[in-house]
Amino acid sequence: MKAMQRNSKIFELGVSIMLFCLAGFLIYVANTTGMPASDGMSSMDFPRGIFVVMMILCAYVGVNSVFWFMKHPKTAEESSKPKEPMVKRKAVLTFIFICIYALLWNVIGFSLSTFVFFTVESRMLDSKRPLKWAIIIGLGAMVLMYLVFGVLFKVQFPEPILEMVRGY
């Protein structure tokens, strides 16, 4: 059990380091782009805030992982056990689904691809979940994303099918 937990902690530490570095780079990008608005806020203030929070959370996870390794040194018994794969099949599939999801935005539109992604992902993560609940999760995620980003933040989503139906 401890070997599996050790693998999880190694993966957790690696992901937190990569995300920390990515957030740092994105803060750099946010600081070098964007124009100040008339009310004094830059167009990159919100993303910059998100990236700072992301870096703080990644640092917290990374430090906790390091302390866990200091409390639980590797024993000779754990070294002799067969190793489990570092990256699980579901994690790889989720990464592939995210890439397909982003590629589908310009093909079937943001709303429909969001619905499909969250429905498929919820079924993959819990295969015992009934299809109707996976559909409800997909619809809920789609509506929530539309309300938060489309209505609240006024983000224009690619919706080629809707534009084709409207005749734009």
C-alpha positions as a Markdown table, in Angstrom:
| # | Residue | x | y | z |
|---|---|---|---|---|
| 1 | Met | 0.0 | 0.0 | 0.0 |
| 2 | Lys | 2.8 | 2.4 | 0.9 |
| 3 | Ala | 4.5 | 1.7 | -2.5 |
| 4 | Met | 1.3 | 2.8 | -4.3 |
| 5 | Gln | 1.1 | 5.9 | -2.1 |
| 6 | Arg | 4.8 | 6.6 | -2.9 |
| 7 | Asn | 4.0 | 6.4 | -6.6 |
| 8 | Ser | 1.1 | 8.8 | -6.1 |
| 9 | Lys | 3.3 | 11.2 | -4.2 |
| 10 | Ile | 6.0 | 11.1 | -6.9 |
| 11 | Phe | 3.4 | 11.8 | -9.6 |
| 12 | Glu | 1.8 | 14.5 | -7.4 |
| 13 | Leu | 5.1 | 16.2 | -6.9 |
| 14 | Gly | 6.0 | 16.1 | -10.6 |
| 15 | Val | 2.7 | 17.5 | -11.7 |
| 16 | Ser | 2.8 | 20.3 | -9.1 |
| 17 | Ile | 6.3 | 21.3 | -10.2 |
| 18 | Met | 5.3 | 21.3 | -13.9 |
| 19 | Leu | 2.1 | 23.3 | -13.1 |
| 20 | Phe | 4.1 | 25.7 | -10.9 |
| 21 | Cys | 6.5 | 26.4 | -13.8 |
| 22 | Leu | 3.7 | 26.7 | -16.3 |
| 23 | Ala | 1.9 | 29.2 | -14.1 |
| 24 | Gly | 5.1 | 31.2 | -13.7 |
| 25 | Phe | 5.5 | 31.3 | -17.4 |
| 26 | Leu | 1.9 | 32.4 | -17.9 |
| 27 | Ile | 2.3 | 35.1 | -15.3 |
| 28 | Tyr | 5.2 | 36.3 | -17.4 |
| 29 | Val | 3.0 | 36.3 | -20.5 |
| 30 | Ala | 0.2 | 38.1 | -18.6 |
| 31 | Asn | 2.7 | 40.8 | -17.5 |
| 32 | Thr | 4.0 | 41.3 | -21.0 |
| 33 | Thr | 0.7 | 41.4 | -22.8 |
| 34 | Gly | -2.7 | 43.0 | -22.3 |
| 35 | Met | -3.7 | 46.6 | -22.4 |
| 36 | Pro | -4.9 | 48.6 | -19.4 |
| 37 | Ala | -8.6 | 49.3 | -19.4 |
| 38 | Ser | -10.1 | 52.8 | -18.7 |
| 39 | Asp | -11.1 | 51.7 | -15.2 |
| 40 | Gly | -7.5 | 50.9 | -14.3 |
| 41 | Met | -7.7 | 47.1 | -14.6 |
| 42 | Ser | -5.6 | 45.3 | -17.2 |
| 43 | Ser | -7.2 | 42.7 | -19.4 |
| 44 | Met | -4.7 | 40.2 | -17.8 |
| 45 | Asp | -5.4 | 41.0 | -14.1 |
| 46 | Phe | -7.9 | 38.2 | -13.7 |
| 47 | Pro | -5.7 | 35.5 | -15.4 |
| 48 | Arg | -2.7 | 36.8 | -13.5 |
| 49 | Gly | -4.6 | 36.3 | -10.2 |
| 50 | Ile | -5.6 | 32.8 | -11.2 |
| 51 | Phe | -2.0 | 31.9 | -12.0 |
| 52 | Val | -0.8 | 33.3 | -8.6 |
| 53 | Val | -3.4 | 31.2 | -6.8 |
| 54 | Met | -2.3 | 28.2 | -8.9 |
| 55 | Met | 1.4 | 28.8 | -8.0 |
| 56 | Ile | 0.5 | 29.0 | -4.3 |
| 57 | Leu | -1.5 | 25.8 | -4.4 |
| 58 | Cys | 1.2 | 24.0 | -6.4 |
| 59 | Ala | 3.8 | 25.1 | -3.9 |
| 60 | Tyr | 1.6 | 23.9 | -1.0 |
| 61 | Val | 1.2 | 20.4 | -2.7 |
| 62 | Gly | 4.9 | 20.3 | -3.5 |
| 63 | Val | 6.0 | 21.1 | 0.0 |
| 64 | Asn | 3.5 | 18.6 | 1.5 |
| 65 | Ser | 4.9 | 15.9 | -0.8 |
| 66 | Val | 8.5 | 16.6 | 0.2 |
| 67 | Phe | 7.5 | 16.4 | 3.9 |
| 68 | Trp | 5.7 | 13.1 | 3.2 |
| 69 | Phe | 8.9 | 11.7 | 1.6 |
| 70 | Met | 11.0 | 12.8 | 4.6 |
| 71 | Lys | 8.5 | 11.1 | 7.0 |
| 72 | His | 8.3 | 7.9 | 4.9 |
| 73 | Pro | 11.8 | 6.9 | 3.7 |
| 74 | Lys | 11.9 | 4.0 | 1.2 |
| 75 | Thr | 12.5 | 0.7 | 2.8 |
| 76 | Ala | 14.4 | -2.3 | 1.3 |
| 77 | Glu | 11.1 | -4.3 | 1.3 |
| 78 | Glu | 9.4 | -1.7 | -0.9 |
| 79 | Ser | 12.4 | -1.7 | -3.3 |
| 80 | Ser | 12.0 | -5.4 | -4.0 |
| 81 | Lys | 8.3 | -5.2 | -4.9 |
| 82 | Pro | 7.3 | -5.0 | -8.6 |
| 83 | Lys | 6.7 | -1.4 | -9.7 |
| 84 | Glu | 3.3 | -0.1 | -10.8 |
| 85 | Pro | 3.0 | 2.2 | -13.8 |
| 86 | Met | 3.7 | 5.8 | -12.8 |
| 87 | Val | 0.9 | 7.1 | -15.0 |
| 88 | Lys | -2.4 | 5.4 | -14.9 |
| 89 | Arg | -4.4 | 4.5 | -18.0 |
| 90 | Lys | -7.3 | 6.8 | -17.0 |
| 91 | Ala | -4.9 | 9.8 | -16.7 |
| 92 | Val | -3.6 | 9.2 | -20.2 |
| 93 | Leu | -7.1 | 8.8 | -21.6 |
| 94 | Thr | -8.2 | 12.0 | -19.8 |
| 95 | Phe | -5.3 | 13.9 | -21.4 |
| 96 | Ile | -6.2 | 12.5 | -24.8 |
| 97 | Phe | -9.9 | 13.5 | -24.2 |
| 98 | Ile | -8.9 | 17.0 | -23.2 |
| 99 | Cys | -6.9 | 17.4 | -26.5 |
| 100 | Ile | -9.8 | 16.1 | -28.5 |
| 101 | Tyr | -12.2 | 18.3 | -26.6 |
| 102 | Ala | -10.2 | 21.4 | -27.4 |
| 103 | Leu | -9.8 | 20.4 | -31.1 |
| 104 | Leu | -13.6 | 19.9 | -31.4 |
| 105 | Trp | -14.4 | 23.5 | -30.3 |
| 106 | Asn | -14.0 | 24.8 | -33.9 |
| 107 | Val | -15.7 | 21.7 | -35.4 |
| 108 | Ile | -18.9 | 21.1 | -33.4 |
| 109 | Gly | -18.7 | 24.1 | -31.1 |
| 110 | Phe | -17.8 | 24.8 | -27.5 |
| 111 | Ser | -21.1 | 23.9 | -25.9 |
| 112 | Leu | -21.6 | 20.6 | -27.7 |
| 113 | Ser | -18.0 | 19.5 | -27.2 |
| 114 | Thr | -18.2 | 20.5 | -23.5 |
| 115 | Phe | -21.3 | 18.4 | -23.1 |
| 116 | Val | -19.7 | 15.4 | -24.9 |
| 117 | Phe | -16.4 | 15.7 | -23.0 |
| 118 | Phe | -18.0 | 15.9 | -19.5 |
| 119 | Thr | -20.4 | 13.1 | -20.3 |
| 120 | Val | -17.7 | 10.8 | -21.6 |
| 121 | Glu | -15.2 | 11.7 | -18.9 |
| 122 | Ser | -17.7 | 11.1 | -16.1 |
| 123 | Arg | -18.5 | 7.7 | -17.5 |
| 124 | Met | -14.8 | 6.9 | -17.8 |
| 125 | Leu | -14.0 | 7.9 | -14.3 |
| 126 | Asp | -16.9 | 6.0 | -12.8 |
| 127 | Ser | -18.0 | 3.2 | -15.2 |
| 128 | Lys | -20.8 | 2.1 | -12.8 |
| 129 | Arg | -22.4 | 5.6 | -13.1 |
| 130 | Pro | -25.7 | 5.3 | -15.0 |
| 131 | Leu | -25.7 | 7.0 | -18.4 |
| 132 | Lys | -28.5 | 9.3 | -17.4 |
| 133 | Trp | -26.3 | 10.7 | -14.6 |
| 134 | Ala | -23.4 | 11.1 | -16.9 |
| 135 | Ile | -25.7 | 13.1 | -19.3 |
| 136 | Ile | -26.9 | 15.2 | -16.4 |
| 137 | Ile | -23.3 | 15.9 | -15.4 |
| 138 | Gly | -22.5 | 16.9 | -19.0 |
| 139 | Leu | -25.5 | 19.2 | -19.3 |
| 140 | Gly | -24.7 | 20.7 | -15.9 |
| 141 | Ala | -21.1 | 21.4 | -16.8 |
| 142 | Met | -22.1 | 22.9 | -20.2 |
| 143 | Val | -24.7 | 25.2 | -18.6 |
| 144 | Leu | -22.4 | 26.2 | -15.8 |
| 145 | Met | -19.5 | 27.0 | -18.2 |
| 146 | Tyr | -21.8 | 29.0 | -20.5 |
| 147 | Leu | -23.3 | 31.0 | -17.5 |
| 148 | Val | -19.9 | 31.7 | -15.9 |
| 149 | Phe | -17.9 | 32.5 | -19.0 |
| 150 | Gly | -20.5 | 33.3 | -21.7 |
| 151 | Val | -22.9 | 35.4 | -19.6 |
| 152 | Leu | -20.8 | 36.6 | -16.6 |
| 153 | Phe | -17.4 | 37.2 | -18.4 |
| 154 | Lys | -18.9 | 37.8 | -21.9 |
| 155 | Val | -16.5 | 35.3 | -23.6 |
| 156 | Gln | -17.4 | 34.5 | -27.2 |
| 157 | Phe | -17.3 | 30.8 | -27.8 |
| 158 | Pro | -16.8 | 29.1 | -31.2 |
| 159 | Glu | -20.1 | 27.7 | -32.2 |
| 160 | Pro | -19.9 | 26.7 | -35.9 |
| 161 | Ile | -23.0 | 24.5 | -35.9 |
| 162 | Leu | -25.1 | 27.3 | -34.3 |
| 163 | Glu | -23.7 | 29.9 | -36.7 |
| 164 | Met | -24.5 | 27.6 | -39.6 |
| 165 | Val | -28.1 | 27.1 | -38.4 |
| 166 | Arg | -28.5 | 30.9 | -37.9 |
| 167 | Gly | -27.0 | 31.6 | -41.3 |
| 168 | Tyr | -24.0 | 33.8 | -40.1 |
